[in-house]
Amino acid sequence: MNLIAAEKISKAYNEQNLFQEITFGVEQGEKVSLVGRNGTGKSTLLKLIAGQEVPDSGKIMRNQQCKMEYLEQNPRLVPGLTVMEQIFHDGSHELDVVKEYTTALVDLEQDPEDHELQQKLHDLTGKMERLQLWNLEEEVKSILNRLGIREYHREVDTLSGGQRRRLALARVLIRPANLLLLDEPTNHLDLDTILWLEKTLKKRKTALIMVTHDREFLNRISDKILELEGTKIYAHAGDFSTYLQNKEERLRTDQTRRQKEEALYRQELDWMRSGVQGRGTKQAARIERFRALEEGLERSSELDMDMAFPMKRLGKKTIEMKHVHKAYGQLRVLEDFSYLFNRYDRIGIVGKNGIGKSTLLKLIEGSLQPDQGEIIRGETLSIGFLTQQSEKLDDEITLYETISSRWSFIPDSRGVEVTAAKWLERFLFPREKQQTKVGKLSGGEKRRLALLLVLLEGPNILLLDEPTNDLDLDTLLVLDAFLDQYPGILVAVSHDRFFLNKNVDAVFEFLDGGLVKRYGGNFDAYMAKKQTLKPEMKKKSTPLEQMGDKKNKISYGDKKRFQELDEIIPTLEEEILRLDAELQGGGDDFNLLQELHEQLESKKASLEDHYEEWTDLAEKMEGNA
């Protein structure tokens, strides 16, 4: 069944054509990824499909049975609602029934003798039974917990940007739909949560159209790729790896065509230089074809990716860290860390958020000093450091001025002098874009410009902190092309599995207590090694399994414990809210912040355990009903 059919749709903003007369469709159950450079209209196309915008021409037909849910890059939540109210707000019929049931239940507890409420609850109980909705509220809590949102009564106005996006993602996953539109669904998610989301989307039969820069996520989920390039759309059946092969073949075909056009151009250029006046109709037409050929060659030259960046010579002495210790108060980041970097190291740094990965890069660079131990640097070191925040850029000057104010000509690795304009072109900033002020660039374009500035310094040690954040797929291919040729030392902190698999040959895993474990090979080799090192654990039997044949019998103790949990859980949620508020207002007192953080994590872990116990008892009681 075709859920969406777009027929010859076009869209332009401020005289810039995003796409012209593109046609495509999405079938039931298809997992489609939308790819293309920043600014080609990927997010706009999602808005058109969602009905939030209309095309300038053409039409989008939606099957009457198509129920869509849309995750925007900047989700719009309703102010004043709590997390749980936001999930149920303006929901499906099923969610409305659950909401009505829970409201009636609370009302009846306040006035148990109200016969109208009793009848209403009875009717709603029947609806819950018919629609099989008893587990829906618990499913809501399970998804919220998995996305790191455990304060269900907290108002959405108080959530951070990352929490708001995760709440919006939870809302999309919970509400019934047969087509999901997801714009950057992995933003603000750690690796474990990305893996969970990946499995969740793969096992669902729901159709999907998503925009994502996470190539491994894209590769594992997609069975169809729609590529926006220029003003056209190209459909590729298969995963991301198949798409790359198809695109390479297309580019080779384009290159062959361009070589023929270049030969024809040289021939026509000789004719133009012969002094033809173009008096005749045929001559005028030939001149017009020449101009069109010349313009086409100028545009197609942007596809060339010569990544011969300059690099300063690296001597035999690189950088050595001896018995380095680093801590922030009670939080130990590095404990007796020693390592001698060799000239060909390509190291990926992994570990949970906040454990100190970026600290290692700052110690190598020299902007941070160790508490104990020493760091010895060779005299020929030239360090390039791309931080998560990137370099501060001047919003009031143009892209061209940003480069040309530092360098007029920059020699590449072969010693050939290359202009600032050409370097910008190599990094996917066409000539017409180069006169744009930096302040008008998107976040991804600013990130790309910051990366270019780092590479033009010619570093022989390259430190990258989450380098793939906000970069579109074409820029990631450019970065990969550069790193393929880069002969210096690479140390990169990244959650991007595709990037780590392609660009590193060793992985350093940061563990609690400042310990660092080293693994040879890329990310997949690291994960495989971790699996083999895991101790074989004897499966613990749950209390329900220990009860054997009596597991479905509800004892008085079970009922009493279930009631106790209904009181304990709200209390824990309130304590978490209080601790979080104190943590936000803790100022610069690190000892206080550390203590509050430990208390908060302890309460969150306790809450999760109590929810698990509550769920087991609820399932047991339901099975006995």
Secondary structure per residue as TSV (DSSP state, phi and psi in degrees):
chain	resnum	aa	ss	phi	psi
A	1	M	-	360.0	130.2
A	2	N	E	-82.9	118.3
A	3	L	E	-85.7	-40.7
A	4	I	E	-132.9	134.8
A	5	A	E	-135.1	115.0
A	6	A	E	-102.4	128.1
A	7	E	E	-122.8	110.9
A	8	K	E	49.9	49.9
A	9	I	E	-89.3	145.0
A	10	S	E	-131.4	150.2
A	11	K	E	-152.1	136.4
A	12	A	E	-138.7	149.5
A	13	Y	E	-127.7	128.7
A	14	N	T	48.8	47.5
A	15	E	T	68.7	5.6
A	16	Q	E	-97.3	116.6
A	17	N	E	-76.2	121.4
A	18	L	E	-82.8	-53.9
A	19	F	E	-149.1	152.8
A	20	Q	E	-130.2	120.4
A	21	E	E	50.0	50.9
A	22	I	E	-91.8	145.6
A	23	T	E	-131.4	133.3
A	24	F	E	-162.8	168.5
A	25	G	E	-144.5	160.6
A	26	V	E	-130.8	124.7
A	27	E	E	-90.5	161.9
A	28	Q	T	-58.7	130.1
A	29	G	T	84.6	-8.4
A	30	E	-	-69.3	142.4
A	31	K	E	-110.1	104.5
A	32	V	E	-112.7	133.8
A	33	S	E	-112.3	136.1
A	34	L	E	-104.4	119.5
A	35	V	E	-124.4	162.7
A	36	G	-	153.2	168.2
A	37	R	-	-65.3	159.5
A	38	N	T	-58.1	134.9
A	39	G	T	92.6	-0.7
A	40	T	S	-85.4	-9.0
A	41	G	S	105.5	22.6
A	42	K	H	-64.2	-50.3
A	43	S	H	-65.6	-35.9
A	44	T	H	-62.5	-40.7
A	45	L	H	-63.7	-38.3
A	46	L	H	-62.2	-41.2
A	47	K	H	-64.0	-37.1
A	48	L	H	-64.5	-43.7
A	49	I	H	-64.2	-39.5
A	50	A	H	-72.3	-13.3
A	51	G	T	87.0	8.1
A	52	Q	S	-77.9	-22.9
A	53	E	S	-134.7	165.5
A	54	V	-	-119.4	147.0
A	55	P	-	-70.4	156.0
A	56	D	S	-68.2	-33.5
A	57	S	E	-153.3	165.8
A	58	G	E	84.9	-177.8
A	59	K	E	-146.2	151.8
A	60	I	E	-116.3	118.7
A	61	M	E	-102.1	130.0
A	62	R	E	-114.9	129.3
A	63	N	-	-60.6	140.8
A	64	Q	T	-60.2	-26.3
A	65	Q	T	-87.4	2.1
A	66	C	-	-80.9	117.1
A	67	K	-	-112.1	114.3
A	68	M	E	-104.2	148.1
A	69	E	E	-129.0	138.3
A	70	Y	E	-127.3	121.1
A	71	L	E	-99.3	111.4
A	72	E	-	-85.0	163.5
A	73	Q	S	-65.2	-37.5
A	74	N	S	-121.4	86.2
A	75	P	-	-61.3	142.4
A	76	R	-	-100.9	108.9
A	77	L	-	-103.9	158.0
A	78	V	-	-85.0	118.2
A	79	P	T	-60.8	145.1
A	80	G	T	91.3	-16.4
A	81	L	-	-85.6	152.2
A	82	T	B	-81.2	172.1
A	83	V	H	-55.7	-49.5
A	84	M	H	-68.1	-37.8
A	85	E	H	-64.7	-34.5
A	86	Q	H	-65.1	-38.7
A	87	I	H	-62.3	-42.7
A	88	F	H	-86.6	-13.6
A	89	H	T	-64.3	133.6
A	90	D	T	51.1	48.0
A	91	G	-	-97.4	-168.0
A	92	S	-	-76.3	174.1
A	93	H	H	-59.6	-41.5
A	94	E	H	-62.0	-45.8
A	95	L	H	-65.9	-35.1
A	96	D	H	-63.1	-38.8
A	97	V	H	-64.5	-45.2
A	98	V	H	-61.2	-43.1
A	99	K	H	-61.3	-46.2
A	100	E	H	-62.0	-41.2
A	101	Y	H	-63.5	-48.2
A	102	T	H	-65.7	-35.4
A	103	T	H	-66.4	-44.9
A	104	A	H	-63.3	-36.5
A	105	L	H	-63.2	-44.4
A	106	V	H	-65.6	-42.7
A	107	D	H	-62.1	-40.3
A	108	L	H	-69.0	-31.8
A	109	E	H	-64.1	-32.0
A	110	Q	H	-76.4	-31.6
A	111	D	-	-139.3	77.1
A	112	P	T	-67.3	-14.2
A	113	E	T	-93.9	-0.3
A	114	D	-	-75.0	111.0
A	115	H	H	-69.2	-34.4
A	116	E	H	-64.3	-42.2
A	117	L	H	-65.2	-37.8
A	118	Q	H	-61.5	-43.3
A	119	Q	H	-67.1	-40.1
A	120	K	H	-61.9	-43.5
A	121	L	H	-65.3	-37.9
A	122	H	H	-62.0	-44.5
A	123	D	H	-64.8	-42.6
A	124	L	H	-68.3	-33.2
A	125	T	H	-62.0	-40.6
A	126	G	H	-62.6	-41.2
A	127	K	H	-63.1	-44.4
A	128	M	H	-58.4	-40.0
A	129	E	H	-67.2	-46.7
A	130	R	H	-63.7	-39.7
A	131	L	H	-89.1	-0.9
A	132	Q	T	53.8	57.0
A	133	L	-	-107.7	9.6
A	134	W	T	-62.8	-30.4
A	135	N	T	-94.1	-0.2
A	136	L	H	-65.7	-44.2
A	137	E	H	-63.7	-38.6
A	138	E	H	-69.5	-32.8
A	139	E	H	-64.1	-39.2
A	140	V	H	-58.0	-48.7
A	141	K	H	-64.7	-36.8
A	142	S	H	-63.4	-44.9
A	143	I	H	-67.0	-41.9
A	144	L	H	-60.6	-45.0
A	145	N	H	-60.2	-42.3
A	146	R	H	-65.3	-26.9
A	147	L	T	-94.0	11.9
A	148	G	T	79.1	21.5
A	149	I	-	-116.2	107.6
A	150	R	-	-118.0	-5.8
A	151	E	-	-98.6	82.9
A	152	Y	T	-68.4	-23.4
A	153	H	T	-97.5	5.9
A	154	R	S	-78.2	139.1
A	155	E	B	-72.5	142.2
A	156	V	G	-65.4	-23.6
A	157	D	G	-62.7	-24.7
A	158	T	G	-92.2	-1.2
A	159	L	S	-80.4	149.9
A	160	S	-	-72.9	169.7
A	161	G	H	-58.7	-42.4
A	162	G	H	-65.6	-40.2
A	163	Q	H	-66.0	-38.0
A	164	R	H	-63.4	-40.7
A	165	R	H	-66.6	-40.6
A	166	R	H	-66.5	-36.4
A	167	L	H	-64.5	-43.7
A	168	A	H	-62.3	-38.3
A	169	L	H	-65.2	-43.1
A	170	A	H	-59.1	-43.6
A	171	R	H	-59.7	-42.6
A	172	V	H	-66.1	-39.7
A	173	L	H	-71.9	-28.8
A	174	I	H	-82.6	-39.1
A	175	R	S	-74.5	138.1
A	176	P	-	-61.8	131.4
A	177	A	-	-160.8	153.7
A	178	N	S	-113.8	6.4
A	179	L	E	-147.5	122.2
A	180	L	E	-106.9	132.9
A	181	L	E	-110.2	112.7
A	182	L	E	-121.8	118.7
A	183	D	E	-103.9	106.4
A	184	E	S	55.3	61.2
A	185	P	T	-67.0	-22.2
A	186	T	T	-90.5	-1.7
A	187	N	T	-59.2	136.5
A	188	H	T	67.8	19.5
A	189	L	-	-110.8	140.8
A	190	D	-	-82.0	175.0
A	191	L	H	-61.9	-43.0
A	192	D	H	-60.6	-40.9
A	193	T	H	-70.9	-36.0
A	194	I	H	-61.4	-42.7
A	195	L	H	-63.2	-40.0
A	196	W	H	-63.6	-45.3
A	197	L	H	-63.4	-39.7
A	198	E	H	-57.9	-48.8
A	199	K	H	-64.7	-39.3
A	200	T	H	-62.1	-46.6
A	201	L	H	-70.8	-34.6
A	202	K	H	-66.5	-38.8
A	203	K	H	-81.9	-16.0
A	204	R	-	-78.6	147.4
A	205	K	-	-88.3	1.4
A	206	T	-	-64.1	138.1
A	207	A	E	-71.1	158.1
A	208	L	E	-148.3	134.4
A	209	I	E	-125.6	120.3
A	210	M	E	-134.5	150.9
A	211	V	E	-110.6	121.8
A	212	T	-	-151.1	147.3
A	213	H	-	-99.9	-0.6
A	214	D	-	-82.7	100.7
A	215	R	H	-68.1	-34.5
A	216	E	H	-69.8	-41.7
A	217	F	H	-59.5	-47.1
A	218	L	H	-61.2	-42.9
A	219	N	H	-66.5	-37.3
A	220	R	H	-80.6	-21.5
A	221	I	H	-102.8	-39.8
A	222	S	-	-72.5	141.9
A	223	D	S	-118.7	5.2
A	224	K	E	-157.2	137.5
A	225	I	E	-118.1	129.3
A	226	L	E	-109.2	118.5
A	227	E	E	-107.9	122.6
A	228	L	E	-91.4	120.3
A	229	E	E	-142.5	130.2
A	230	G	T	64.4	-124.4
A	231	T	T	-115.7	15.9
A	232	K	E	-110.1	170.1
A	233	I	E	-128.6	138.4
A	234	Y	E	-121.6	132.0
A	235	A	E	-100.7	133.6
A	236	H	E	-127.5	118.5
A	237	A	E	-76.4	138.4
A	238	G	S	109.9	-173.2
A	239	D	-	-86.4	-171.8
A	240	F	H	-66.1	-37.3
A	241	S	H	-62.3	-42.1
A	242	T	H	-63.7	-41.0
A	243	Y	H	-58.8	-44.6
A	244	L	H	-61.1	-39.6
A	245	Q	H	-64.7	-44.6
A	246	N	H	-62.3	-42.0
A	247	K	H	-66.2	-39.3
A	248	E	H	-62.3	-40.4
A	249	E	H	-65.1	-40.2
A	250	R	H	-65.1	-40.6
A	251	L	H	-66.8	-35.6
A	252	R	H	-64.8	-40.7
A	253	T	H	-62.7	-42.9
A	254	D	H	-62.5	-38.1
A	255	Q	H	-65.9	-41.3
A	256	T	H	-62.3	-43.9
A	257	R	H	-61.8	-40.3
A	258	R	H	-67.4	-36.7
A	259	Q	H	-62.5	-40.1
A	260	K	H	-65.1	-40.5
A	261	E	H	-66.6	-36.3
A	262	E	H	-65.3	-39.6
A	263	A	H	-63.9	-43.4
A	264	L	H	-65.0	-37.2
A	265	Y	H	-62.9	-43.6
A	266	R	H	-61.6	-39.0
A	267	Q	H	-65.4	-45.0
A	268	E	H	-70.8	-31.5
A	269	L	H	-64.7	-40.7
A	270	D	H	-60.2	-39.6
A	271	W	H	-65.7	-42.0
A	272	M	H	-63.5	-39.0
A	273	R	H	-72.6	-13.3
A	274	S	T	-73.2	-3.5
A	275	G	T	91.1	23.1
A	276	V	-	-61.9	139.0
A	277	Q	-	-93.8	-14.2
A	278	G	-	68.0	36.7
A	279	R	-	-74.2	-34.0
A	280	G	S	-83.9	161.6
A	281	T	H	-63.3	-42.6
A	282	K	H	-64.4	-40.1
A	283	Q	H	-65.3	-41.6
A	284	A	H	-61.7	-41.5
A	285	A	H	-65.5	-37.9
A	286	R	H	-66.2	-39.9
A	287	I	H	-63.3	-41.0
A	288	E	H	-62.8	-41.2
A	289	R	H	-64.9	-36.4
A	290	F	H	-62.1	-45.6
A	291	R	H	-62.1	-41.7
A	292	A	H	-64.9	-40.5
A	293	L	H	-63.7	-42.5
A	294	E	H	-62.9	-44.2
A	295	E	H	-64.8	-40.5
A	296	G	H	-64.5	-38.9
A	297	L	H	-66.8	-36.2
A	298	E	H	-63.8	-41.4
A	299	R	H	-68.7	-44.1
A	300	S	H	-68.5	-21.1
A	301	S	G	-65.2	-17.7
A	302	E	G	-67.0	-19.0
A	303	L	G	-74.9	-18.3
A	304	D	-	-67.0	131.3
A	305	M	-	-122.4	81.7
A	306	D	-	-88.7	108.3
A	307	M	-	-101.8	33.6
A	308	A	-	-80.7	67.0
A	309	F	-	-69.9	153.6
A	310	P	-	-68.3	154.3
A	311	M	-	-151.1	129.8
A	312	K	-	-71.6	147.9
A	313	R	-	-62.3	136.6
A	314	L	-	-106.4	122.4
A	315	G	-	-76.0	-176.9
A	316	K	S	-69.0	-32.0
A	317	K	-	-87.4	117.3
A	318	T	-	-103.6	-104.5
A	319	I	E	-145.4	135.5
A	320	E	E	-130.4	131.5
A	321	M	E	-109.2	123.3
A	322	K	E	-117.7	114.6
A	323	H	E	48.9	50.3
A	324	V	E	-81.6	132.1
A	325	H	E	-120.0	139.3
A	326	K	E	-149.1	131.4
A	327	A	E	-143.7	154.7
A	328	Y	E	-117.2	99.3
A	329	G	T	63.3	-123.9
A	330	Q	T	-85.3	-8.7
A	331	L	E	-86.6	108.9
A	332	R	E	-85.8	124.6
A	333	V	E	-99.4	-45.9
A	334	L	E	-130.3	131.3
A	335	E	E	-124.4	105.4
A	336	D	E	53.7	54.4
A	337	F	E	-92.5	127.0
A	338	S	E	-131.0	137.0
A	339	Y	E	-165.7	136.9
A	340	L	E	-106.8	114.5
A	341	F	E	-75.3	129.0
A	342	N	-	-93.7	169.3
A	343	R	T	-69.2	-14.4
A	344	Y	T	-119.0	19.0
A	345	D	-	-66.3	136.7
A	346	R	E	-134.5	97.5
A	347	I	E	-114.4	131.7
A	348	G	E	-102.8	137.0
A	349	I	E	-109.4	125.0
A	350	V	E	-128.7	164.5
A	351	G	-	149.8	163.7
A	352	K	-	-67.5	160.7
A	353	N	T	-61.9	140.1
A	354	G	T	81.3	8.8
A	355	I	S	-91.5	-12.5
A	356	G	S	118.4	16.0
A	357	K	H	-63.0	-45.2
A	358	S	H	-65.2	-27.7
A	359	T	H	-60.7	-39.0
A	360	L	H	-60.5	-42.9
A	361	L	H	-62.9	-40.7
A	362	K	H	-67.8	-34.2
A	363	L	H	-67.0	-41.9
A	364	I	H	-62.7	-43.8
A	365	E	H	-68.4	-32.9
A	366	G	T	105.2	-1.6
A	367	S	S	-76.9	-10.1
A	368	L	S	-132.1	141.1
A	369	Q	-	-109.0	146.7
A	370	P	-	-72.5	155.2
A	371	D	S	-74.2	-38.5
A	372	Q	E	-141.1	163.2
A	373	G	E	87.6	-177.3
A	374	E	E	-140.0	155.1
A	375	I	E	-124.4	117.8
A	376	I	E	-105.6	125.5
A	377	R	E	-115.7	139.4
A	378	G	-	-71.1	159.6
A	379	E	T	-73.4	-21.8
A	380	T	T	-95.3	7.8
A	381	L	-	-66.8	136.1
A	382	S	-	-133.1	108.1
A	383	I	E	-101.5	127.9
A	384	G	E	-107.8	128.5
A	385	F	E	-128.9	111.9
A	386	L	E	-97.0	107.2
A	387	T	-	-82.5	171.1
A	388	Q	S	-64.9	-32.8
A	389	Q	S	-85.2	-9.5
A	390	S	-	61.6	179.0
A	391	E	-	-75.1	146.4
A	392	K	-	-71.2	122.5
A	393	L	-	-106.6	151.8
A	394	D	-	-84.9	110.1
A	395	D	T	-69.5	-16.0
A	396	E	T	-92.2	-5.0
A	397	I	S	-112.4	165.2
A	398	T	B	-81.8	169.2
A	399	L	H	-59.3	-45.3
A	400	Y	H	-60.5	-43.4
A	401	E	H	-65.2	-33.4
A	402	T	H	-59.4	-39.5
A	403	I	H	-84.4	-49.7
A	404	S	H	-68.4	-23.3
A	405	S	T	-68.6	-18.5
A	406	R	T	-102.5	-38.1
A	407	W	-	-139.9	135.0
A	408	S	S	-85.2	-50.0
A	409	F	E	-129.3	135.2
A	410	I	E	-118.3	117.6
A	411	P	E	-69.0	139.5
A	412	D	-	-84.0	-171.7
A	413	S	T	-65.6	-17.2
A	414	R	T	-95.3	0.0
A	415	G	S	88.5	1.1
A	416	V	-	-78.7	128.4
A	417	E	E	-76.4	129.1
A	418	V	E	-121.4	137.4
A	419	T	E	-74.3	161.4
A	420	A	H	-59.7	-40.3
A	421	A	H	-61.5	-40.6
A	422	K	H	-69.7	-38.2
A	423	W	H	-62.0	-40.9
A	424	L	H	-63.2	-39.4
A	425	E	H	-62.4	-41.4
A	426	R	H	-62.2	-25.8
A	427	F	T	-102.4	30.3
A	428	L	T	68.9	27.8
A	429	F	-	-108.5	97.5
A	430	P	-	-64.4	164.2
A	431	R	G	-54.0	-44.4
A	432	E	G	-66.8	-21.3
A	433	K	G	-84.2	-20.5
A	434	Q	T	-69.8	-18.1
A	435	Q	T	-93.9	7.2
A	436	T	S	-77.3	139.4
A	437	K	B	-70.2	144.5
A	438	V	G	-57.9	-35.8
A	439	G	G	-61.5	-19.3
A	440	K	G	-94.1	1.1
A	441	L	S	-76.8	154.0
A	442	S	-	-73.5	168.0
A	443	G	H	-58.8	-40.8
A	444	G	H	-66.8	-37.1
A	445	E	H	-69.6	-37.5
A	446	K	H	-64.5	-40.0
A	447	R	H	-62.2	-41.4
A	448	R	H	-63.7	-41.9
A	449	L	H	-65.0	-41.7
A	450	A	H	-62.7	-39.8
A	451	L	H	-64.2	-42.1
A	452	L	H	-59.9	-42.2
A	453	L	H	-61.8	-39.5
A	454	V	H	-64.2	-44.6
A	455	L	H	-69.8	-32.8
A	456	L	H	-69.8	-16.2
A	457	E	T	-70.8	-12.4
A	458	G	-	72.7	41.0
A	459	P	-	-68.5	146.0
A	460	N	S	-103.4	-5.0
A	461	I	E	-127.1	121.4
A	462	L	E	-112.9	117.4
A	463	L	E	-108.0	120.1
A	464	L	E	-122.3	120.6
A	465	D	E	-105.3	105.9
A	466	E	S	50.0	60.6
A	467	P	T	-65.7	-24.2
A	468	T	T	-89.0	-2.5
A	469	N	T	-58.2	129.3
A	470	D	T	69.0	4.9
A	471	L	-	-91.9	136.1
A	472	D	-	-75.6	170.4
A	473	L	H	-64.1	-36.9
A	474	D	H	-64.3	-40.6
A	475	T	H	-66.6	-36.5
A	476	L	H	-63.6	-36.7
A	477	L	H	-65.8	-37.9
A	478	V	H	-64.0	-44.6
A	479	L	H	-60.8	-43.7
A	480	D	H	-61.3	-41.4
A	481	A	H	-62.5	-39.5
A	482	F	H	-65.4	-48.0
A	483	L	H	-66.1	-27.9
A	484	D	H	-59.2	-34.0
A	485	Q	H	-99.1	-7.8
A	486	Y	-	-74.1	121.3
A	487	P	-	-94.4	-0.4
A	488	G	S	-89.1	-168.6
A	489	I	E	-83.8	131.7
A	490	L	E	-118.4	127.4
A	491	V	E	-130.0	118.3
A	492	A	E	-131.3	129.7
A	493	V	E	-91.2	124.6
A	494	S	-	-159.0	146.9
A	495	H	-	-99.1	-1.7
A	496	D	-	-82.0	105.4
A	497	R	H	-64.0	-39.5
A	498	F	H	-62.3	-45.6
A	499	F	H	-60.9	-45.5
A	500	L	H	-66.6	-39.3
A	501	N	H	-64.4	-35.9
A	502	K	H	-83.2	-30.4
A	503	N	H	-118.3	-5.0
A	504	V	-	-123.5	155.6
A	505	D	S	-124.9	13.1
A	506	A	E	-156.3	148.4
A	507	V	E	-126.7	128.9
A	508	F	E	-104.2	119.5
A	509	E	E	-101.1	122.5
A	510	F	E	-82.8	129.1
A	511	L	-	-117.4	167.7
A	512	D	G	-60.6	149.1
A	513	G	G	83.4	10.7
A	514	G	G	82.6	10.7
A	515	L	-	-85.3	146.2
A	516	V	E	-127.9	124.7
A	517	K	E	-108.1	135.9
A	518	R	E	-107.2	138.3
A	519	Y	E	-129.7	138.4
A	520	G	E	-83.0	148.0
A	521	G	S	99.4	-179.5
A	522	N	-	-83.5	-166.3
A	523	F	H	-64.8	-43.2
A	524	D	H	-61.8	-39.7
A	525	A	H	-64.6	-39.1
A	526	Y	H	-61.9	-46.1
A	527	M	H	-65.1	-40.3
A	528	A	H	-64.4	-41.0
A	529	K	H	-65.1	-40.1
A	530	K	H	-61.4	-38.7
A	531	Q	H	-63.9	-40.9
A	532	T	H	-70.8	-26.3
A	533	L	H	-84.9	-11.5
A	534	K	S	-66.9	130.2
A	535	P	-	-68.2	142.7
A	536	E	-	-73.1	115.3
A	537	M	-	-98.5	135.9
A	538	K	-	-74.1	128.6
A	539	K	-	-68.0	126.8
A	540	K	-	-80.2	135.2
A	541	S	-	-81.1	141.1
A	542	T	-	-79.4	161.7
A	543	P	H	-55.2	-35.2
A	544	L	H	-69.2	-37.6
A	545	E	H	-67.9	-34.8
A	546	Q	H	-67.0	-22.2
A	547	M	T	-78.0	-10.9
A	548	G	G	59.9	-131.3
A	549	D	G	-67.9	-13.6
A	550	K	G	-92.1	10.0
A	551	K	T	-64.2	-23.1
A	552	N	T	-94.3	0.9
A	553	K	-	-90.8	127.6
A	554	I	-	-91.9	118.0
A	555	S	-	-89.8	168.1
A	556	Y	H	-62.3	-36.7
A	557	G	H	-64.5	-38.4
A	558	D	H	-62.1	-45.9
A	559	K	H	-62.9	-42.2
A	560	K	H	-64.8	-41.8
A	561	R	H	-65.5	-38.2
A	562	F	H	-61.3	-41.1
A	563	Q	H	-66.9	-38.8
A	564	E	H	-62.1	-41.6
A	565	L	H	-64.1	-34.4
A	566	D	H	-63.6	-22.7
A	567	E	H	-93.1	-36.1
A	568	I	H	-68.3	-43.4
A	569	I	H	-61.4	-49.1
A	570	P	H	-60.4	-35.0
A	571	T	H	-64.3	-44.2
A	572	L	H	-62.1	-40.1
A	573	E	H	-62.5	-40.4
A	574	E	H	-66.0	-40.3
A	575	E	H	-64.2	-37.9
A	576	I	H	-64.4	-42.5
A	577	L	H	-60.4	-43.2
A	578	R	H	-64.8	-46.5
A	579	L	H	-64.2	-39.2
A	580	D	H	-63.4	-40.6
A	581	A	H	-64.1	-41.8
A	582	E	H	-64.6	-37.6
A	583	L	H	-64.9	-40.1
A	584	Q	H	-64.9	-31.5
A	585	G	T	-101.2	18.4
A	586	G	-	-76.9	-7.5
A	587	G	T	62.2	-139.5
A	588	D	T	-101.6	8.8
A	589	D	-	-76.8	94.6
A	590	F	H	-65.3	-38.8
A	591	N	H	-61.0	-42.5
A	592	L	H	-64.7	-44.0
A	593	L	H	-61.4	-40.9
A	594	Q	H	-63.8	-43.2
A	595	E	H	-64.1	-44.9
A	596	L	H	-64.4	-38.8
A	597	H	H	-62.9	-43.0
A	598	E	H	-64.1	-42.0
A	599	Q	H	-62.9	-43.0
A	600	L	H	-62.6	-45.6
A	601	E	H	-63.2	-38.1
A	602	S	H	-63.5	-43.5
A	603	K	H	-66.0	-39.7
A	604	K	H	-64.3	-40.6
A	605	A	H	-64.6	-41.0
A	606	S	H	-63.1	-42.4
A	607	L	H	-61.4	-42.5
A	608	E	H	-63.6	-40.8
A	609	D	H	-62.8	-42.9
A	610	H	H	-66.6	-37.2
A	611	Y	H	-63.8	-40.0
A	612	E	H	-63.3	-43.4
A	613	E	H	-63.2	-42.1
A	614	W	H	-60.8	-41.6
A	615	T	H	-64.0	-44.2
A	616	D	H	-59.2	-45.4
A	617	L	H	-67.4	-38.2
A	618	A	H	-63.5	-42.7
A	619	E	H	-65.2	-37.4
A	620	K	H	-65.5	-43.2
A	621	M	H	-67.7	-37.5
A	622	E	H	-66.0	-40.8
A	623	G	H	-66.6	-22.7
A	624	N	H	-92.3	-7.1
A	625	A	-	-69.3	360.0
